[in-house]
């Protein structure tokens, strides 16, 4: 007599052989066995469905959507990658990457205008045609020395603003430009100022010089170039400041 598959009180239900496996036709045969700790393993995910998320895991990233920051906090605007893959705006009105800043075109126009100021300061400001004789007075014989210095300063400020990407530095070119405008307007309104200063004419002859210039004098091309360059440089400096302020990102929360 064999005692296999029998307990102390005879055969146990569902046991056909040692090891506790259910016998064919028994009460436990054909039923799925429970998983660990009495749980069934989860079924595999179907096509197009996300696998079940475990506790403490972040959901998989979705293409085209902004991902939350640490602890589920959304990223602050103005920091990190911007939509479209562009880097964040640079301070001071800087442009994308390391190229020309946003105010660069206006600053370049101001630098060209500064060259006009410099050239105009060296060219004739006054022409006199009397009794078949003609003469010219260049700006360097009078206030052209000061406008030449102003033009050099304007050029240096615009160039430094572009190289250092500093809009306020380029916008500072408005100050010497205003000085050049003032001196140009003064010599246009009083053309005898240049010959009186250059020839050291005594005060008693000032009226005669003024009458001679009123009848036979004309404004030279240098003074017009100076005035045009100074006005353009002033407008470019204002435009640089406006452009840089418009492209500067606002602080967070505004």
BAVOTOR-677132 format. One record per atom (N, C-alpha, C): residue number from 1; residue in three letters; z, x, y. Coordinates in steps of 0.02 Angstrom, whole numbers. Each point is the difference from the previous one (the first is absolute). Example, Ala and Ser with C-alpha at 12.3 -4.5 7.8 and 13.67 -1.06 7.14 Angstrom:
BEGIN
   n res      w      u      v
   1 ALA    390    660   -284
   1 ALA      0    -45     59
   1 ALA      0     45     60
   2 SER    -36    -18     53
   2 SER      3     42     59
   2 SER     37    -39     55
//
This chain:
BEGIN
   n res      w      u      v
   1 UNK      0     43    -60
   1 UNK      0    -43     60
   1 UNK      0     44     61
   2 UNK    -46    -17     47
   2 UNK     -5     41     62
   2 UNK     37    -34     55
   3 UNK     34     44     40
   3 UNK     39    -25     56
   3 UNK    -36     12     65
   4 UNK    -65     18     -3
   4 UNK    -38      9     62
   4 UNK     -7    -66     36
   5 UNK      0      6     67
   5 UNK    -11    -58     44
   5 UNK     55    -53     -9
   6 UNK     58     21    -25
   6 UNK     54    -48     -6
   6 UNK     61     25     37
   7 UNK     32    -45     32
   7 UNK     62     17     34
   7 UNK     58     -9    -47
   8 UNK     57      2     30
   8 UNK     59     -9    -43
   8 UNK      3    -70    -29
   9 UNK    -35    -47     30
   9 UNK      2    -69    -26
   9 UNK    -68    -24    -22
  10 UNK    -42     46    -17
  10 UNK    -66    -19    -24
  10 UNK    -53     17     52
  11 UNK    -62    -19    -14
  11 UNK    -55     17     46
  11 UNK     10    -34     68
  12 UNK    -15     40     54
  12 UNK      6    -27     68
  12 UNK    -65    -31     21
  13 UNK      2    -52     40
  13 UNK    -62    -33     21
  13 UNK    -42     47     43
  14 UNK    -65      1    -12
  14 UNK    -45     40     41
  14 UNK     -3     71    -20
  15 UNK     34     22    -52
  15 UNK      0     69    -22
  15 UNK    -33      4    -68
  16 UNK    -57     32     -2
  16 UNK    -34      7    -64
  16 UNK      7     69    -29
  17 UNK     14     48     45
  17 UNK      8     68    -24
  17 UNK     48     36     46
  18 UNK     23     60    -19
  18 UNK     49     35     43
  18 UNK    -31     16     67
  19 UNK     42      1     49
  19 UNK    -21     16     68
  19 UNK     -1    -60     45
  20 UNK     10    -58    -26
  20 UNK      6    -59     42
  20 UNK    -66    -30     20
  21 UNK    -58     19    -30
  21 UNK    -64    -29     17
  21 UNK     -4    -70    -30
  22 UNK    -28    -47     34
  22 UNK     -5    -68    -27
  22 UNK    -49     -3    -57
  23 UNK     15    -42    -46
  23 UNK    -42     -9    -58
  23 UNK    -56    -47     17
  24 UNK    -58      9    -31
  24 UNK    -57    -44     14
  24 UNK     19    -71    -19
  25 UNK    -10    -43     49
  25 UNK     18    -69     -9
  25 UNK     71    -15     20
  26 UNK     38     54     20
  26 UNK     68    -10     21
  26 UNK      5    -27     71
  27 UNK     61    -12     23
  27 UNK      8    -30     67
  27 UNK    -20     46     56
  28 UNK      0     67     -6
  28 UNK    -17     45     55
  28 UNK    -69     29     -4
  29 UNK    -37    -19    -54
  29 UNK    -66     30    -10
  29 UNK    -51    -30     48
  30 UNK    -43     46     29
  30 UNK    -55    -24     43
  30 UNK     20    -12     73
  31 UNK     62     11     18
  31 UNK     22     -9     69
  31 UNK      5     67     35
  32 UNK    -19      3     67
  32 UNK      3     64     36
  32 UNK     71     25      5
  33 UNK      6     64    -11
  33 UNK     67     30      4
  33 UNK     21     10     72
  34 UNK     60    -10     16
  34 UNK     24      9     70
  34 UNK     -4     73     21
  35 UNK     -9     12     66
  35 UNK     -1     67     28
  35 UNK     70     28      7
  36 UNK      4     50     46
  36 UNK     64     31     10
  36 UNK     50    -49     30
  37 UNK     57     -1    -25
  37 UNK     55    -42     24
  37 UNK    -20    -74      0
  38 UNK    -36    -21    -48
  38 UNK    -15    -71     -7
  38 UNK    -55    -25     45
  39 UNK    -40     45     33
  39 UNK    -54    -21     45
  39 UNK    -67     20    -30
  40 UNK    -50    -42     13
  40 UNK    -67     16    -21
  40 UNK    -34     46     50
  41 UNK    -41     47    -21
  41 UNK    -36     43     49
  41 UNK    -49    -42     41
  42 UNK     -9     17     65
  42 UNK    -45    -39     42
  42 UNK    -72      7    -23
  43 UNK    -39    -54      7
  43 UNK    -70      3    -21
  43 UNK    -40     45     46
  44 UNK    -54     30    -23
  44 UNK    -41     44     44
  44 UNK    -31    -40     56
  45 UNK    -10     30     61
  45 UNK    -30    -36     56
  45 UNK    -72    -18    -13
  46 UNK    -19    -59     23
  46 UNK    -69    -22     -7
  46 UNK    -43     35     53
  47 UNK    -65     -3     -8
  47 UNK    -47     31     47
  47 UNK      7    -33     69
  48 UNK      7     42     52
  48 UNK      6    -27     68
  48 UNK     71    -15     20
  49 UNK     48      6    -45
  49 UNK     70    -13     17
  49 UNK     37     67      7
  50 UNK     50      0     45
  50 UNK     41     59      9
  50 UNK     53      2    -54
  51 UNK     18     60    -24
  51 UNK     54      5    -49
  51 UNK     66    -21     31
  52 UNK     47    -23    -41
  52 UNK     65    -22     28
  52 UNK     34     58     37
  53 UNK     28    -16     57
  53 UNK     33     51     42
  53 UNK     72     10    -22
  54 UNK     18     61    -11
  54 UNK     68     17    -20
  54 UNK     45      2     62
  55 UNK     62     -8    -12
  55 UNK     48      0     56
  55 UNK      1     69     34
  56 UNK     -6      0     67
  56 UNK      4     62     38
  56 UNK    -67     33     11
  57 UNK    -55    -28    -28
  57 UNK    -65     31      8
  57 UNK    -38    -36     56
  58 UNK    -41     38     37
  58 UNK    -43    -28     52
  58 UNK    -63    -29    -31
  59 UNK    -26    -54     28
  59 UNK    -63    -27    -27
  59 UNK    -57     49     11
  60 UNK    -51     -2    -42
  60 UNK    -56     47      8
  60 UNK    -35    -10     66
  61 UNK    -26     54     32
  61 UNK    -34     -7     65
  61 UNK    -64    -39     -7
  62 UNK    -16    -38     52
  62 UNK    -61    -39      3
  62 UNK    -46     31     51
  63 UNK    -61     12    -17
  63 UNK    -47     33     46
  63 UNK    -11    -42     62
  64 UNK      5     32     59
  64 UNK    -13    -34     63
  64 UNK     62    -32     32
  65 UNK     56      1    -36
  65 UNK     61    -29     28
  65 UNK     49     55     19
  66 UNK     37    -12     55
  66 UNK     50     48     22
  66 UNK     61     -3    -44
  67 UNK     22     56    -25
  67 UNK     56      2    -46
  67 UNK     66      2     38
  68 UNK     52    -32    -26
  68 UNK     65      3     34
  68 UNK     30     69     -4
  69 UNK     44     14     47
  69 UNK     35     64      2
  69 UNK     58      0    -48
  70 UNK     44     49      6
  70 UNK     59      3    -45
  70 UNK     44    -61      7
  71 UNK     29    -23    -55
  71 UNK     45    -57     -3
  71 UNK    -33    -64     25
  72 UNK    -66     -3     -5
  72 UNK    -34    -61     18
  72 UNK    -10    -11     74
  73 UNK     18     50     43
  73 UNK     -7     -8     72
  73 UNK    -72     15     19
  74 UNK    -33    -45     38
  74 UNK    -70     14     19
  74 UNK     -3     60     47
  75 UNK    -54     39     -3
  75 UNK     -7     59     45
  75 UNK     -4    -21     72
  76 UNK     27     43     44
  76 UNK      0    -15     71
  76 UNK    -69     11     29
  77 UNK    -21    -44     46
  77 UNK    -67      9     31
  77 UNK     -1     62     43
  78 UNK    -58     33      2
  78 UNK     -8     59     41
  78 UNK     14     65    -37
  79 UNK     23     -6    -64
  79 UNK     15     60    -38
  79 UNK    -37     -3    -66
  80 UNK    -17     59    -26
  80 UNK    -33      3    -63
  80 UNK    -73    -17      5
  81 UNK    -33     -7    -57
  81 UNK    -72    -14      1
  81 UNK    -15    -67     31
  82 UNK    -52     -3     39
  82 UNK    -21    -61     32
  82 UNK    -53    -34    -43
  83 UNK    -10    -67     10
  83 UNK    -52    -35    -39
  83 UNK    -68     31     12
  84 UNK    -39      6    -53
  84 UNK    -66     29      6
  84 UNK     -1     74    -15
  85 UNK     59     30    -12
  85 UNK      2     70    -17
  85 UNK      0     47     59
  86 UNK      8    -26     62
  86 UNK      1     43     59
  86 UNK     70     26     12
  87 UNK      8     62     23
  87 UNK     67     26     15
  87 UNK     29    -35     61
  88 UNK     67      2      8
  88 UNK     30    -34     58
  88 UNK    -21     32     65
  89 UNK      0    -39     56
  89 UNK    -20     28     65
  89 UNK     45     58     20
  90 UNK    -29     49     31
  90 UNK     38     58     22
  90 UNK     31    -13     67
  91 UNK     59     27     15
  91 UNK     30    -11     65
  91 UNK    -41     31     55
  92 UNK      6    -29     60
  92 UNK    -38     25     57
  92 UNK    -71    -25      2
  93 UNK    -13    -54    -38
  93 UNK    -67    -26      0
  93 UNK    -48     39    -41
  94 UNK     27     34    -49
  94 UNK    -42     39    -42
  94 UNK    -44    -42    -42
  95 UNK    -59     26    -22
  95 UNK    -46    -38    -42
  95 UNK     14     13    -72
  96 UNK    -49    -20    -43
  96 UNK      6      7    -71
  96 UNK    -10     73    -20
  97 UNK     45     25    -42
  97 UNK     -7     68    -24
  97 UNK     10     51     55
  98 UNK    -37     57     -5
  98 UNK      7     53     49
  98 UNK    -59      6     47
  99 UNK    -40    -53      9
  99 UNK    -58      3     44
  99 UNK     19    -12     72
 100 UNK    -48    -27     37
 100 UNK     10    -13     71
 100 UNK     50    -56      9
 101 UNK     48      7     47
 101 UNK     48    -54     11
 101 UNK    -34    -61     29
 102 UNK     35    -56      1
 102 UNK    -29    -62     24
 102 UNK    -21      3     73
 103 UNK     36     39     40
 103 UNK    -17      7     71
 103 UNK    -49     57     12
 104 UNK    -27     29    -54
 104 UNK    -43     58      6
 104 UNK    -62    -11     42
 105 UNK    -38    -55    -10
 105 UNK    -60     -9     42
 105 UNK     15     -3     75
 106 UNK     54    -34     18
 106 UNK     18     -4     71
 106 UNK     20     69     27
 107 UNK     36     39    -41
 107 UNK     21     67     21
 107 UNK    -61     46      7
 108 UNK    -49     -7    -44
 108 UNK    -60     40      6
 108 UNK    -38    -17     64
 109 UNK     -3    -65     16
 109 UNK    -32    -20     63
 109 UNK     37     29     60
 110 UNK     66      1     -3
 110 UNK     39     30     54
 110 UNK    -12     75      7
 111 UNK     -9     34    -57
 111 UNK    -14     72      3
 111 UNK    -69     14     31
 112 UNK    -49    -42    -17
 112 UNK    -66      8     31
 112 UNK      4    -13     75
 113 UNK     39    -51     19
 113 UNK      9    -13     72
 113 UNK     34     58     35
 114 UNK     46     35    -34
 114 UNK     32     58     30
 114 UNK    -51     56     13
 115 UNK    -49      6    -44
 115 UNK    -53     50     12
 115 UNK    -39    -18     63
 116 UNK    -12    -65     12
 116 UNK    -33    -20     61
 116 UNK     41     17     62
 117 UNK     65     -7     -5
 117 UNK     44     19     56
 117 UNK     -7     75     14
 118 UNK      1     40    -53
 118 UNK     -4     72      9
 118 UNK    -67     20     31
 119 UNK    -55    -28    -27
 119 UNK    -66     18     25
 119 UNK     -9    -25     71
 120 UNK     22    -61     14
 120 UNK     -6    -27     67
 120 UNK     39     39     52
 121 UNK     55     30    -21
 121 UNK     39     39     48
 121 UNK    -36     63     22
 122 UNK    -45     25    -42
 122 UNK    -36     62     15
 122 UNK    -67    -11     35
 123 UNK    -25    -62      0
 123 UNK    -65    -15     30
 123 UNK      8    -18     74
 124 UNK    -56     -5     37
 124 UNK      4    -16     72
 124 UNK     29    -70     11
 125 UNK     43     -4     52
 125 UNK     30    -63     20
 125 UNK    -32    -27     64
 126 UNK    -32     44     37
 126 UNK    -27    -21     65
 126 UNK    -64     37     15
 127 UNK    -50    -36     24
 127 UNK    -63     29     22
 127 UNK    -11    -16     74
 128 UNK    -25     50     38
 128 UNK    -14     -9     71
 128 UNK    -72     23     13
 129 UNK    -40    -45     26
 129 UNK    -70     15     19
 129 UNK     -7    -14     75
 130 UNK     -4     55     40
 130 UNK     -4     -8     74
 130 UNK    -47     53     28
 131 UNK    -48    -23     43
 131 UNK    -47     45     34
 131 UNK    -39     43    -49
 132 UNK    -20    -31    -56
 132 UNK    -40     36    -49
 132 UNK     39     47    -44
 133 UNK     64      3      9
 133 UNK     42     43    -42
 133 UNK     46    -44    -42
 134 UNK     15     25    -59
 134 UNK     43    -37    -46
 134 UNK     54     47    -27
 135 UNK     55    -30    -15
 135 UNK     55     38    -28
 135 UNK     42    -45    -46
 136 UNK     34     31    -46
 136 UNK     42    -38    -47
 136 UNK     70     29      0
 137 UNK     47    -43    -15
 137 UNK     70     20     -7
 137 UNK     23    -21    -70
 138 UNK     18     49    -39
 138 UNK     24    -14    -67
 138 UNK     74    -19      2
 139 UNK     20    -36    -52
 139 UNK     68    -25     -2
 139 UNK     53     55     -4
 140 UNK    -17     57    -30
 140 UNK     49     54     -6
 140 UNK     19     30     68
 141 UNK    -39    -16     51
 141 UNK     19     23     67
 141 UNK     56    -41     31
 142 UNK     18    -54    -31
 142 UNK     53    -43     28
 142 UNK     45    -27    -56
 143 UNK      2    -66     -4
 143 UNK     45    -32    -50
 143 UNK    -27      5    -71
 144 UNK    -60     28     -8
 144 UNK    -27      7    -67
 144 UNK     42     45    -45
 145 UNK     39     45     31
 145 UNK     44     43    -40
 145 UNK     52    -42    -36
 146 UNK     28    -50     36
 146 UNK     51    -42    -30
 146 UNK    -29    -48    -51
 147 UNK    -60    -26     14
 147 UNK    -31    -45    -49
 147 UNK    -22     39    -62
 148 UNK    -18     64      8
 148 UNK    -18     40    -58
 148 UNK     61      9    -46
 149 UNK     57     14     30
 149 UNK     62      6    -39
 149 UNK     17    -66    -34
 150 UNK     -9    -55     37
 150 UNK     15    -66    -29
 150 UNK    -46    -14    -59
 151 UNK    -64     18      5
 151 UNK    -46    -11    -55
 151 UNK     18     40    -62
 152 UNK     22     62     10
 152 UNK     20     42    -57
 152 UNK     61    -30    -34
 153 UNK     47    -25     39
 153 UNK     61    -31    -29
 153 UNK    -19    -63    -38
 154 UNK    -45    -41     28
 154 UNK    -21    -60    -35
 154 UNK    -32     17    -67
 155 UNK    -43     50      0
 155 UNK    -33     21    -62
 155 UNK     50     25    -52
 156 UNK     48     40     23
 156 UNK     51     26    -47
 156 UNK     43    -55    -29
 157 UNK     18    -50     39
 157 UNK     43    -54    -25
 157 UNK    -37    -43    -51
 158 UNK    -62    -16     14
 158 UNK    -37    -40    -49
 158 UNK    -12     38    -65
 159 UNK    -16     64      6
 159 UNK    -12     40    -61
 159 UNK     64      7    -40
 160 UNK     56     12     34
 160 UNK     64      7    -35
 160 UNK     20    -65    -33
 161 UNK    -13    -57     33
 161 UNK     17    -64    -29
 161 UNK    -39    -13    -64
 162 UNK    -63     20     -3
 162 UNK    -40    -10    -61
 162 UNK     24     47    -55
 163 UNK     11     63     16
 163 UNK     19     48    -52
 163 UNK     69    -14    -28
 164 UNK     47    -19     43
 164 UNK     69    -13    -21
 164 UNK     11    -73    -19
 165 UNK    -52    -42      8
 165 UNK      5    -71    -16
 165 UNK     56    -34     39
 166 UNK      5     17     64
 166 UNK     51    -27     44
 166 UNK    -34    -39     56
 167 UNK      3    -66     -4
 167 UNK    -32    -41     51
 167 UNK     32      7     69
 168 UNK     67      4      6
 168 UNK     29      9     67
 168 UNK    -23     65     34
 169 UNK    -12     52    -40
 169 UNK    -23     63     29
 169 UNK    -69     -8     30
 170 UNK    -45    -35    -36
 170 UNK    -66    -11     27
 170 UNK      1    -47     60
 171 UNK     44    -51     -3
 171 UNK      5    -47     55
 171 UNK     27     32     64
 172 UNK     35     56     -7
 172 UNK     26     35     60
 172 UNK    -56     28     43
 173 UNK    -61      2    -27
 173 UNK    -56     23     41
 173 UNK    -15    -46     59
 174 UNK     31    -59      1
 174 UNK    -11    -45     56
 174 UNK     29     28     65
 175 UNK     52     41     -4
 175 UNK     33     25     61
 175 UNK    -46     48     38
 176 UNK    -26     54    -30
 176 UNK    -47     43     38
 176 UNK    -65    -36     17
 177 UNK    -19    -50    -39
 177 UNK    -61    -38     17
 177 UNK     10    -38     65
 178 UNK     59    -28     10
 178 UNK     15    -36     62
 178 UNK     -2     49     60
 179 UNK     26     61    -11
 179 UNK     -2     51     53
 179 UNK    -73     15     19
 180 UNK    -43      8    -50
 180 UNK    -71     14     14
 180 UNK    -33    -58     36
 181 UNK     17    -61    -18
 181 UNK    -29    -59     34
 181 UNK     21     -1     73
 182 UNK     63     15     12
 182 UNK     25      0     69
 182 UNK    -35     51     44
 183 UNK     -8     61    -26
 183 UNK    -34     52     39
 183 UNK    -74    -15     10
 184 UNK    -33    -28    -51
 184 UNK    -70    -18      7
 184 UNK     -9    -55     52
 185 UNK     43    -51     -2
 185 UNK     -5    -54     49
 185 UNK     14     26     71
 186 UNK     46     46      7
 186 UNK     16     28     66
 186 UNK    -60     36     29
 187 UNK    -35     40    -41
 187 UNK    -58     37     25
 187 UNK    -60    -45     11
 188 UNK     -4    -56    -36
 188 UNK    -53    -48     14
 188 UNK     11    -36     66
 189 UNK     62    -17     13
 189 UNK     16    -35     62
 189 UNK     -2     46     60
 190 UNK     15     64    -10
 190 UNK      1     49     55
 190 UNK    -42     61    -21
 191 UNK    -66     -3      4
 191 UNK    -42     56    -23
 191 UNK      9     64     40
 192 UNK     24     -5     62
 192 UNK     10     60     40
 192 UNK     59     42    -23
 193 UNK     40    -26    -45
 193 UNK     59     36    -24
 193 UNK    -20     66    -34
 194 UNK    -53     -1    -39
 194 UNK    -20     60    -36
 194 UNK    -25     56     46
 195 UNK    -48    -12     45
 195 UNK    -21     56     43
 195 UNK     54     24     48
 196 UNK     42    -45     23
 196 UNK     55     20     45
 196 UNK     47     47    -37
 197 UNK     15    -16    -62
 197 UNK     47     41    -38
 197 UNK    -32     66    -22
 198 UNK    -64     -2    -17
 198 UNK    -33     60    -25
 198 UNK    -14     50     57
 199 UNK    -24    -25     57
 199 UNK    -19     43     56
 199 UNK     57     12     49
 200 UNK     58    -26    -14
 200 UNK     58      8     45
 200 UNK    -18    -19     72
 201 UNK    -31    -57      8
 201 UNK    -20    -24     66
 201 UNK     62    -21     39
 202 UNK      6     22     63
 202 UNK     59    -18     40
 202 UNK      1    -75     13
 203 UNK     58    -24     15
 203 UNK     10    -72      9
 203 UNK    -40    -29     59
 204 UNK    -15     40     51
 204 UNK    -37    -25     58
 204 UNK    -72    -16    -17
 205 UNK    -25     29    -55
 205 UNK    -70    -12    -19
 205 UNK     -7    -50    -58
 206 UNK     55    -31    -20
 206 UNK     -2    -46    -56
 206 UNK    -44    -61     14
 207 UNK      3    -24     61
 207 UNK    -40    -60     17
 207 UNK    -75     15     -1
 208 UNK    -19     59     22
 208 UNK    -70     19     -1
 208 UNK    -25      6    -72
 209 UNK     40     29    -43
 209 UNK    -19      7    -70
 209 UNK     -7    -69    -32
 210 UNK     44    -45     14
 210 UNK     -3    -67    -28
 210 UNK    -64    -36     21
 211 UNK    -19      6     66
 211 UNK    -61    -33     24
 211 UNK    -62     30    -32
 212 UNK      1     67    -10
 212 UNK    -58     32    -31
 212 UNK     -9    -22    -72
 213 UNK     55     -5    -36
 213 UNK     -4    -21    -71
 213 UNK    -20    -73     -5
 214 UNK     25    -41     45
 214 UNK    -19    -72     -1
 214 UNK    -75     -9      9
 215 UNK    -31     43     40
 215 UNK    -72     -7     14
 215 UNK    -43     36    -51
 216 UNK     20     59    -23
 216 UNK    -43     42    -41
 216 UNK     28     14    -70
 217 UNK     58    -23    -13
 217 UNK     31     16    -65
 217 UNK    -11    -54    -53
 218 UNK      7     20    -62
 218 UNK     -5    -47    -57
 218 UNK     45     26    -57
 219 UNK     22    -46    -40
 219 UNK     45     17    -55
 219 UNK    -37     36    -56
 220 UNK     29     54    -24
 220 UNK    -31     39    -54
 220 UNK     13    -31    -68
 221 UNK    -39     22    -50
 221 UNK      6    -28    -67
 221 UNK     67     18    -33
 222 UNK     29     57     20
 222 UNK     62     21    -31
 222 UNK     57    -49     12
 223 UNK      2    -28     60
 223 UNK     54    -47     16
 223 UNK     -7    -65    -39
 224 UNK    -63    -21    -10
 224 UNK    -11    -61    -40
 224 UNK     18     11    -73
 225 UNK    -18     58    -28
 225 UNK     19     15    -69
 225 UNK     75      3     -8
 226 UNK     32     30     49
 226 UNK     74      4     -2
 226 UNK     31    -69     -1
 227 UNK    -24    -44     44
 227 UNK     29    -67      4
 227 UNK    -12    -40    -64
 228 UNK    -61      4    -26
 228 UNK    -15    -37    -62
 228 UNK     42     26    -58
 229 UNK      4     67     -7
 229 UNK     40     28    -54
 229 UNK     73    -17      4
 230 UNK     27      0     61
 230 UNK     71    -16      8
 230 UNK     14    -73    -17
 231 UNK    -44    -46     20
 231 UNK     10    -71    -15
 231 UNK     -5    -12    -75
 232 UNK    -50     31    -33
 232 UNK     -7     -9    -72
 232 UNK     60     29    -37
 233 UNK     25     58     22
 233 UNK     58     30    -32
 233 UNK     62    -45      7
 234 UNK      8    -31     57
 234 UNK     56    -46      9
 234 UNK     -6    -60    -46
 235 UNK    -59    -29     -4
 235 UNK    -10    -57    -45
 235 UNK     10     19    -73
 236 UNK    -23     60    -19
 236 UNK      9     22    -69
 236 UNK     74     10    -17
 237 UNK     39     26     47
 237 UNK     72     10    -12
 237 UNK     35    -67    -10
 238 UNK    -18    -49     40
 238 UNK     30    -67     -8
 238 UNK    -20    -30    -67
 239 UNK    -62      8    -19
 239 UNK    -24    -28    -63
 239 UNK     33     35    -60
 240 UNK     13     65      6
 240 UNK     35     35    -54
 240 UNK     69    -30    -10
 241 UNK     36    -13     54
 241 UNK     67    -27     -5
 241 UNK     -1    -70    -30
 242 UNK    -47    -41     20
 242 UNK     -3    -68    -26
 242 UNK    -19      0    -74
 243 UNK    -48     42    -19
 243 UNK    -22      3    -70
 243 UNK     56     25    -45
 244 UNK     35     51     21
 244 UNK     55     27    -41
 244 UNK     56    -50     -8
 245 UNK     16    -37     52
 245 UNK     53    -50     -4
 245 UNK    -20    -57    -45
 246 UNK    -63    -20      0
 246 UNK    -23    -55    -42
 246 UNK      0     20    -73
 247 UNK    -13     62    -16
 247 UNK     -5     22    -70
 247 UNK     66     28    -27
 248 UNK     53      1     40
 248 UNK     64     23    -24
 248 UNK     34    -55    -38
 249 UNK     22     11    -65
 249 UNK     32    -53    -39
 249 UNK     66    -19     32
 250 UNK     14    -67     -1
 250 UNK     63    -25     28
 250 UNK     57     16    -48
 251 UNK     62      8     26
 251 UNK     58     12    -44
 251 UNK     10    -57    -47
 252 UNK     34     13    -57
 252 UNK     12    -50    -51
 252 UNK     45    -56     29
 253 UNK    -20    -61    -14
 253 UNK     40    -56     22
 253 UNK    -26    -34     61
 254 UNK    -51     29     34
 254 UNK    -28    -31     59
 254 UNK    -64    -38    -16
//
